[in-house]
Amino acid sequence: MTDGGRRRRAFIGSFTAAGGPGIVTAAVAADTGGLTPLSSMNGLRDPSYLTLSADGGTLYAVSETDEGAVAAYRVTRDTPEPAGPPVPVGGHGPTHLSLFAGHVLTANYGSGSVTAVPVRVDGSLAATASGVLTHTGSGPYTPRQQGPHAHQVQPDPSGRWAVSVDLGTDSVRVCGLADGRLRVHHETALRPASGPRHLAFHPAGSHAYVLNELAPTVTVCRWEASLGVLKPLAEIPVLPGAPAGDAYPSGVVVSADGRFVWTATRGEDVLSTFAVEGDGLRLLATTPCGGHWPRAIAASDGFLYVANERSGDVTWFAVDPDTGLPRYRGSLAVPAASCVVLG
């Protein structure tokens, strides 16, 4: 049960264009971490990424389509209920979203932009976006970097900055929000052709870990919230040796106590466990993800959850509190699964 007496639930996004059921709601067993399906809702095309409001009562979802939209749902019951129509984001292919300073922000991969949509007092969305920030630039790997591709946007731990990760420009932008519009405060360049996809902050707020999709590595950065500056320190492989075939890192999370970092890599289909050591990371082990093409991972209450897109399931793992290593515990079938959030 949650602190408010409501049972814990997981919300799972999927690609409806690939046969996914839309948004799946599942109950979470406190003792085993196991997932039991409660409902599914397919009223939104390709709800590939989800996030919850701070009070857990509203769920937000992108529609990862060429038109690009974001939608809000009441989740006081086990079946999400629309809190208004989807809102166009003025960008193509939104792949990620987060809440920041009274707005929903979406990272629009196809158009290389970040959109801000105001959130009303009741958690519903304003009818139109308040601003769209378009990234500029490119990278040396022409098949994937001919232009900007914003892949993730999220607030920093201080709540002062929004940080967007761009695979196409090999950079991370630190932004402020004023009058409903994002403005770039600082841009950090990463190694050319690394293709940054997602980042996760250390709970102490001192470091960020940027996961690179085009080079299977993670870049450790120092985060200075007072200045709004991200400084790269070291780039570390997520695999113990050269990849046997395709290897495209996808998700990164940090343990609540800040001792461990976990990443997922598609193709190799593994989870990598790192020990946090000052300004660096040490790779401890890799573990099969229990499925194929792990698109996203989430950590909650001593368990890891993996959305395996191509095998169509969500797997879960118990984490050893001493070693940080995950142990497979079970799976739930969800065709074309793309993300999982816990509430």
For each residue, the residues with C-beta under 8 A, 3 or more apart:
1: 5 6 7 8 30
2: 5 6 7 8 56 343
3:
4: 56
5: 1 2
6: 1 2 9 56
7: 1 2 27 28
8: 1 2 27 28 30 342 343
9: 6 25 26 27 28 38 75 78 342 343
10: 25 26 27 28 35 305 314 340 341 342 343
11: 23 24 25 26 50 52 59 75 80 340 341 343
12: 23 24 25 26 50 307 314 332 334 337 339 340
13: 20 23 47 48 49 50 61 307 337 338 339 340
14: 18 20 21 22 23 24 47 48 334 335 336 337 338
15: 18 19 20 46 48 64 309 336 338
16: 19 20 21 22 42 44 45 46 47 336
17: 20 45 46
18: 14 15 309 335 336
19: 15 16 312 335 336
20: 13 14 15 16 17 46 334 335 336 337 338
21: 14 16 24 40 42 334 335
22: 14 16 40 41 42 43 44 47
23: 11 12 13 14 40 41 42 44 47 50 59 61 73 80
24: 11 12 14 21 37 39 40 334
25: 9 10 11 12 37 38 39 40 41 75 78 79 80
26: 9 10 11 12 35 36 37 38 314 332
27: 7 8 9 10 35 36 38
28: 7 8 9 10 33 34 35 300 342
29: 32 33 34 35 36
30: 1 8 301
31:
32: 29 318 329 330
33: 28 29 301 302 303 305 316 317 318 329 330
34: 28 29 316 329 330
35: 10 26 27 28 29 305 314 316 330 332
36: 26 27 29 332
37: 24 25 26 40 332
38: 9 25 26 27 78 79
39: 24 25 78 79 80
40: 21 22 23 24 25 37
41: 22 23 25 44 73 79 80
42: 16 21 22 23
43: 22 82
44: 16 22 23 41 47 61 63 69 71 86
45: 16 17 63 65
46: 15 16 17 20 63 64 65
47: 13 14 16 22 23 44 50 61 62 63 64 71
48: 13 14 15 62 64 95 338 339
49: 13 61 62 64 94 95 96 97 296 338 339
50: 11 12 13 23 47 59 60 61 62 97 339 341
51: 59 60 97 98 99 341
52: 11 56 58 59 60 75 341 343
53: 56 57 58 59 60 99 123
54: 99
55: 58
56: 2 4 6 52 53 75 343
57: 53 74 75 76 123
58: 52 53 55 72 73 74 75 83 123 124
59: 11 23 50 51 52 53 72 73 74 75 80 341 343
60: 50 51 52 53 70 71 72 73 97 99 104 125
61: 13 23 44 47 49 50 70 71 73 97
62: 47 48 49 50 68 69 70 89 94 95 96 97 106
63: 44 45 46 47 67 68 69 70 71 86 94
64: 15 46 47 48 49 68 93 94 95 109
65: 45 46 68 69 93
66: 92 93 110
67: 63 88 92
68: 62 63 64 65 88 89 90 91 92 93 94 106 108 110 111 115
69: 44 62 63 65 86 87 88 89 94
70: 60 61 62 63 86 87 89 94 97 104 106 115 117 125
71: 44 47 60 61 63 82 84 85 86 87 125
72: 58 59 60 82 83 84 104 119 123 124 125
73: 23 41 58 59 60 61 80 81 82 83
74: 57 58 59 77 80 81 82 83 123
75: 9 11 25 52 56 57 58 59 80 81 343
76: 57
77: 74 81
78: 9 25 38 39
79: 25 38 39 41
80: 11 23 25 39 41 59 73 74 75
81: 73 74 75 77
82: 43 71 72 73 74 85
83: 58 72 73 74 122 123 124 125
84: 71 72 87 124 125
85: 71 82
86: 44 63 69 70 71
87: 69 70 71 84 117 125 126 127 128 129
88: 67 68 69 128 129
89: 62 68 69 70 94 106 108 115 117 129 132
90: 68 113 115 129 132
91: 68 94 106 108 110 111 113 114 115 132
92: 66 67 68 108 109 110 111
93: 64 65 66 68 108 109 110 111
94: 49 62 63 64 68 69 70 89 91 97 106 107 108 109 115
95: 48 49 62 64 107 108 109 150 151 152
96: 49 62 106 107 151 152 153 154 198
97: 49 50 51 60 61 62 70 94 104 105 106 107 153
98: 51 104 105 153 154 155 162
99: 51 53 54 60 103 104 105 119 155
100: 103 105 116 153 154 155 159 162 177
101: 155 159 162 177
102: 118 119
103: 99 100 116 117 118 119 130 177 180
104: 60 70 72 97 98 99 116 117 119 125
105: 97 98 99 100 114 115 116 117 153 154 162 182
106: 62 68 70 89 91 94 96 97 114 115 117 153
107: 94 95 96 97 114 150 151 152 153 164 165
108: 68 89 91 92 93 94 95 111 112 113 114 115 150
109: 64 92 93 94 95 112 149 150 151 167
110: 66 68 91 92 93 149
111: 68 91 92 93 108 134
112: 108 109 134 135 136 147 148 149 150 166 168 169
113: 90 91 108 132 133 134 135 148 150
114: 91 105 106 107 108 132 133 135 150 153 162 164 175 182
115: 68 70 89 90 91 94 105 106 108 129 131 132 133
116: 100 103 104 105 129 130 131 132 133 177 180 181 182
117: 70 87 89 103 104 105 106 125 126 128 129 130
118: 102 103 125 126 130 180
119: 72 99 102 103 104 123 124 125 126
120: 123 124 125 126
121:
122: 83
123: 53 57 58 72 74 83 119 120
124: 58 72 83 84 119 120
125: 60 70 71 72 83 84 87 104 117 118 119 120
126: 87 117 118 119 120 129 130
127: 87
128: 87 88 117
129: 87 88 89 90 115 116 117 126 132
130: 103 116 117 118 126 179 180 181
131: 115 116 179 180 181 182
132: 89 90 91 113 114 115 116 129
133: 113 114 115 116 164 175 181 182 183 184
134: 111 112 113 148
135: 112 113 114 148 150 164 166 168 169 173
136: 112 148 169
137: 147 148 166 168 169 171
138: 145 146 147 148 168 169
139: 144 145 168 169 170 192 193 195
140: 145 192 193
141: 144 145 193 195 214
142: 145 146
143:
144: 139 141 149 167 168 195 214
145: 138 139 140 141 142 149 167 168 169 170 193 195 214
146: 138 142 168
147: 112 137 138 168
148: 112 113 134 135 136 137 138 166 168 169
149: 109 110 112 144 145 166 167 168 169
150: 95 107 108 109 112 113 114 135 153 164 165 166 167
151: 95 96 107 109 165 166 167 196 197 198 213
152: 95 96 107 164 165 197 198 199
153: 96 97 98 100 105 106 107 114 150 162 163 164 165
154: 96 98 100 105 162 163 199
155: 98 99 100 101 159 161 162 163
156: 159 160 161 162 163 174 201 205 208 223 225
157: 201 203 205 225
158: 161 205 225
159: 100 101 155 156
160: 156 176 225 228
161: 155 156 158 174 175 176 185 225 228
162: 98 100 101 105 114 153 154 155 156 174 175 176 177 182
163: 153 154 155 156 172 173 174 175 199 208 230
164: 107 114 133 135 150 152 153 172 173 175
165: 107 150 151 152 153 172 196 197 198 199 210
166: 112 135 137 148 149 150 151 169 170 171 172 173 196
167: 109 144 145 149 150 151 170 195 196 197 213 214
168: 112 135 137 138 139 144 145 146 147 148 149
169: 112 135 136 137 138 139 145 148 149 166
170: 139 145 166 167 189 190 191 192 193 194 195 196
171: 137 166 187 188 189 190 196
172: 163 164 165 166 187 188 190 196 199 210 221 230
173: 135 163 164 166 184 186 187 188
174: 156 161 162 163 184 185 186 187 188 228 229 230
175: 114 133 161 162 163 164 182 183 184 185
176: 160 161 162 182 183 185 228
177: 100 101 103 116 162 180 181 182 183
178: 181 183
179: 130 131
180: 103 116 118 130 131 177
181: 116 130 131 133 177 178
182: 105 114 116 131 133 162 175 176 177
183: 133 175 176 177 178
184: 133 173 174 175 187
185: 161 174 175 176 228
186: 173 174 227 228 229 230
187: 171 172 173 174 184
188: 171 172 173 174 221 229 230 231 232
189: 170 171
190: 170 171 172 194 196 210 212 219 232
191: 170 194 212 215 219 232 235
192: 139 140 170
193: 139 140 141 145 170 214 215
194: 170 190 191 212 214 215 217 219 235
195: 139 141 144 145 167 170 212 213 214 215
196: 151 165 166 167 170 171 172 190 199 210 211 212 213 219
197: 151 152 165 167 211 212 213 249 250
198: 96 151 152 165 210 211 250 251 252
199: 152 154 163 165 172 196 208 209 210 211 221 252
200: 208 209 211 252 253 254 261
201: 156 157 205 207 208 209 223 254
202: 205 206 207 208 209 223 254 258 276
203: 157 254 256 257 258
204: 207 258
205: 156 157 158 201 202 223 225
206: 202 222 223
207: 201 202 204 220 221 222 223 276 279
208: 156 163 199 200 201 202 221 223 230
209: 199 200 201 202 218 219 220 221 252 254 261 281
210: 165 172 190 196 198 199 218 219 221 232 252
211: 196 197 198 199 200 218 238 249 250 251 252 263
212: 190 191 194 195 196 197 215 216 217 218 219 235 249
213: 151 167 195 196 197 248 249 250
214: 141 144 145 167 193 194 195 248
215: 191 193 194 195 212 235
216: 212 237 238 239 243 247 248 249 265 268
217: 194 212 235 236 237 238 249
218: 209 210 211 212 235 236 238 249 252 261 263 274 281
219: 190 191 194 196 209 210 212 232 233 234 235 236
220: 207 209 232 233 234 235 236 279 280 281
221: 172 188 199 207 208 209 210 230 231 232 233
222: 206 207 230 231 233 279
223: 156 201 202 205 206 207 208 229 230 231
224: 227 228 229 230 231
225: 156 157 158 160 161 205 228
226:
227: 186 224
228: 160 161 174 176 185 186 224 225
229: 174 186 188 223 224
230: 163 172 174 186 188 208 221 222 223 224
231: 188 221 222 223 224
232: 188 190 191 210 219 220 221 235
233: 219 220 221 222 279 280
234: 219 220 279 280 281
235: 191 194 212 215 217 218 219 220 232
236: 217 218 219 220 274 280 281 283
237: 216 217 240 283
238: 211 216 217 218 249 263 265 272 283
239: 216 242 243 247 265 268 270 272 286
240: 237 283 286
241:
242: 239
243: 216 239 246 247 267 268
244: 268
245: 267 268
246: 243 266 267 268
247: 216 239 243 265 266 267 268
248: 213 214 216 265 266 267
249: 197 211 212 213 216 217 218 238 252 263 264 265 266
250: 197 198 211 213 264 265 266 294 295 296 297
251: 198 211 263 264 294 295 296 297 298
252: 198 199 200 209 210 211 218 249 261 262 263 264 297
253: 200 261 262 297 298 299 304
254: 200 201 202 203 209 258 260 261 262 276 299
255: 258 259 260 261 262 299 319 324
256: 203 299
257: 203
258: 202 203 204 254 255 276
259: 255 275 276 324
260: 254 255 273 274 275 276 319 324
261: 200 209 218 252 253 254 255 273 274 276 281
262: 252 253 254 255 271 272 273 274 297 299 304 324 326
263: 211 218 238 249 251 252 271 272 274 297
264: 249 250 251 252 270 271 272 289 294 295 296 297 306
265: 216 238 239 247 248 249 250 268 269 270 272 294
266: 246 247 248 249 250 269 293 294 295 309
267: 243 245 246 247 248 293
268: 216 239 243 244 245 246 247 265 286
269: 265 266 288 289 291 292 293 294 308
270: 239 264 265 286 287 288 289
271: 262 263 264 286 287 288 289 294 297 304 306 317 326
272: 238 239 262 263 264 265 283 285 286 287
273: 260 261 262 283 284 285 286 287 323 324 325 326
274: 218 236 260 261 262 263 281 282 283 284
275: 259 260 281 282 284 324
276: 202 207 254 258 259 260 261 281
277: 280 281 282
278:
279: 207 220 222 233 234
280: 220 233 234 236 277
281: 209 218 220 234 236 261 274 275 276 277
282: 274 275 277
283: 236 237 238 240 272 273 274 286
284: 273 274 275 323 324 325
285: 272 273 325
286: 239 240 268 270 271 272 273 283
287: 270 271 272 273 317 325 326 328
288: 269 270 271 328
289: 264 269 270 271 294 306 308 315
290: 306 308 313 315 317 328 331
291: 269 294 306 308 310 311 312 313 315 331
292: 269 308 309 310 311
293: 266 267 269 308 309 310 311
294: 250 251 264 265 266 269 271 289 291 297 306 307 308 309
295: 250 251 264 266 307 308 309 337 338 339
296: 49 250 251 264 306 307 338 339 340
297: 250 251 252 253 262 263 264 271 294 304 305 306 307
298: 251 253 304 305 339 340 341 342
299: 253 254 255 256 262 303 304 305 319
300: 28 303 305 342
301: 30 33 342
302: 33 318 319 321
303: 33 299 300 316 317 318 319 329
304: 253 262 271 297 298 299 316 317 319 326
305: 10 33 35 297 298 299 300 314 315 316 317 340 342
306: 264 271 289 290 291 294 296 297 314 315 316 317 340
307: 12 13 294 295 296 297 314 334 337 338 339 340
308: 269 289 290 291 292 293 294 295 311 312 313 314 315 337
309: 15 18 266 292 293 294 295 312 336 337 338
310: 291 292 293
311: 291 292 293 308
312: 19 291 308 309 333 334 335 336 337
313: 290 291 308 331 332 333 334 337
314: 10 12 26 35 305 306 307 308 331 332 334 337 340
315: 289 290 291 305 306 308 328 330 331
316: 33 34 35 303 304 305 306 329 330 331
317: 33 271 287 290 303 304 305 306 326 327 328 329
318: 32 33 302 303 326 327 329
319: 255 260 299 302 303 304 324 325 326 327
320: 323 324 325 326 327
321: 302 324
322:
323: 273 284 320
324: 255 259 260 262 273 275 284 319 320 321
325: 273 284 285 287 319 320
326: 262 271 273 287 304 317 318 319 320
327: 317 318 319 320
328: 287 288 290 315 317
329: 32 33 34 303 316 317 318
330: 32 33 34 35 315 316
331: 290 291 313 314 315 316
332: 12 26 35 36 37 313 314
333: 312 313
334: 12 14 20 21 24 307 312 313 314 337
335: 14 18 19 20 21 312
336: 14 15 16 18 19 20 309 312
337: 12 13 14 20 295 307 308 309 312 313 314 334 340
338: 13 14 15 20 48 49 295 296 307 309
339: 12 13 48 49 50 295 296 298 307
340: 10 11 12 13 296 298 305 306 307 314 337
341: 10 11 50 51 52 59 298
342: 8 9 10 28 298 300 301 305
343: 2 8 9 10 11 52 56 59 75
